[in-house]
Amino acid sequence: MRVVWSPLAIERAVEAAAYIAKDSPAGARRWVDKLFAVVATLAQLPERGRRVPDLPRPDIRELLVGSYRVVYRIEARRVAVLTVRHLRRRFDPEEVG
């Protein structure tokens, strides 16, 4: 499967990295590296993440990377990363369609 990132997911990841970098630029680099490494595993293991508790949809799943939720959708031939949210932020179902 191919993994694709939505513009919103990229925007949220950049925001998270910038926030982390305020305290630790090296920590932000490590987090970004880990984020992309973990998400890349979805190409081989798309059902690796758990179902999103806030949504009754089996195709929408999430992985945790540090204190962040990576929400994605399993499609026929690809995995679409929909958003990246801090665990303390309220989940917005509108972000995943």
The 8 nearest C-alpha neighbors of each residue, nearest first, counted from 0:
[[1, 42, 77, 76, 2, 43, 78, 41],
 [0, 2, 77, 42, 78, 3, 76, 41],
 [1, 3, 78, 77, 42, 79, 0, 4],
 [4, 2, 79, 80, 78, 1, 5, 77],
 [3, 5, 80, 79, 8, 9, 6, 81],
 [4, 6, 8, 7, 81, 80, 9, 3],
 [5, 7, 9, 8, 10, 4, 81, 11],
 [8, 6, 10, 5, 9, 82, 11, 81],
 [9, 7, 82, 11, 5, 81, 10, 83],
 [8, 10, 12, 6, 7, 11, 13, 5],
 [9, 11, 7, 13, 8, 12, 6, 14],
 [10, 12, 14, 8, 13, 9, 83, 7],
 [13, 11, 15, 9, 14, 10, 83, 8],
 [14, 12, 16, 10, 11, 15, 17, 9],
 [15, 13, 11, 17, 12, 16, 18, 10],
 [16, 14, 12, 18, 17, 13, 11, 19],
 [15, 17, 19, 13, 27, 18, 14, 20],
 [18, 16, 20, 14, 15, 19, 13, 21],
 [17, 19, 15, 16, 20, 21, 14, 22],
 [18, 20, 16, 27, 21, 17, 22, 23],
 [21, 19, 24, 23, 27, 17, 22, 18],
 [22, 20, 19, 18, 23, 17, 24, 27],
 [23, 21, 20, 19, 24, 18, 26, 27],
 [22, 24, 20, 26, 25, 21, 19, 27],
 [23, 25, 20, 27, 26, 28, 22, 21],
 [26, 24, 28, 23, 27, 29, 20, 30],
 [27, 25, 23, 29, 24, 28, 30, 20],
 [26, 28, 20, 30, 24, 16, 19, 25],
 [29, 27, 25, 31, 26, 30, 32, 24],
 [28, 30, 26, 32, 27, 31, 33, 25],
 [29, 31, 27, 33, 28, 32, 34, 26],
 [32, 30, 34, 28, 33, 29, 27, 35],
 [33, 31, 29, 35, 30, 34, 36, 28],
 [32, 34, 36, 30, 31, 35, 37, 29],
 [35, 33, 31, 37, 32, 36, 30, 38],
 [34, 36, 38, 32, 37, 33, 39, 31],
 [37, 35, 33, 39, 34, 38, 32, 40],
 [38, 36, 34, 39, 40, 35, 33, 41],
 [37, 39, 35, 40, 36, 41, 34, 2],
 [38, 40, 36, 41, 37, 42, 35, 2],
 [41, 39, 42, 38, 37, 43, 44, 36],
 [40, 42, 45, 44, 43, 39, 38, 47],
 [41, 43, 0, 40, 1, 44, 2, 39],
 [44, 42, 41, 40, 45, 0, 39, 1],
 [43, 45, 41, 47, 46, 42, 40, 48],
 [46, 44, 41, 47, 42, 43, 73, 78],
 [45, 47, 48, 44, 49, 41, 60, 73],
 [48, 46, 44, 45, 49, 41, 62, 40],
 [49, 47, 62, 61, 46, 60, 50, 45],
 [48, 50, 60, 61, 51, 47, 62, 46],
 [49, 51, 60, 52, 57, 59, 61, 48],
 [50, 52, 60, 53, 54, 61, 49, 59],
 [53, 51, 54, 50, 55, 49, 60, 56],
 [54, 52, 51, 55, 90, 92, 50, 91],
 [53, 55, 56, 52, 51, 92, 59, 50],
 [54, 56, 57, 53, 52, 51, 50, 59],
 [55, 57, 58, 54, 59, 50, 51, 60],
 [56, 58, 59, 50, 55, 60, 51, 54],
 [59, 57, 73, 72, 56, 60, 74, 50],
 [60, 58, 72, 57, 56, 71, 50, 51],
 [61, 59, 50, 51, 49, 71, 48, 70],
 [62, 60, 70, 48, 69, 49, 51, 71],
 [63, 61, 48, 69, 68, 64, 70, 49],
 [62, 64, 68, 67, 65, 69, 61, 66],
 [65, 63, 67, 66, 34, 68, 62, 69],
 [64, 66, 67, 63, 30, 68, 34, 33],
 [65, 67, 86, 85, 64, 63, 68, 87],
 [68, 66, 85, 64, 84, 86, 65, 63],
 [69, 67, 63, 84, 83, 62, 70, 85],
 [68, 70, 83, 62, 61, 82, 63, 67],
 [71, 69, 61, 82, 81, 60, 68, 80],
 [70, 72, 80, 81, 79, 60, 59, 61],
 [73, 71, 59, 79, 58, 78, 74, 60],
 [72, 74, 78, 58, 77, 79, 59, 45],
 [73, 75, 77, 76, 78, 72, 79, 58],
 [76, 74, 77, 73, 78, 0, 72, 1],
 [77, 75, 0, 74, 1, 78, 73, 2],
 [76, 78, 1, 0, 74, 2, 75, 79],
 [77, 79, 2, 73, 72, 74, 1, 3],
 [78, 80, 3, 72, 71, 4, 81, 2],
 [81, 79, 71, 4, 5, 82, 70, 3],
 [82, 80, 71, 8, 5, 70, 95, 79],
 [83, 81, 8, 70, 7, 69, 80, 84],
 [82, 84, 69, 8, 68, 11, 12, 70],
 [85, 83, 68, 67, 86, 82, 69, 88],
 [84, 86, 67, 87, 88, 66, 68, 83],
 [85, 87, 67, 88, 66, 68, 84, 89],
 [88, 86, 85, 89, 66, 84, 67, 90],
 [89, 87, 85, 86, 90, 84, 91, 67],
 [88, 90, 91, 87, 86, 85, 84, 92],
 [89, 91, 88, 92, 84, 53, 86, 94],
 [90, 92, 93, 94, 89, 95, 88, 53],
 [93, 91, 94, 95, 90, 96, 54, 53],
 [94, 92, 96, 91, 95, 90, 82, 81],
 [95, 93, 92, 96, 91, 82, 81, 7],
 [94, 96, 93, 92, 81, 82, 70, 91],
 [95, 93, 94, 92, 81, 91, 59, 72]]
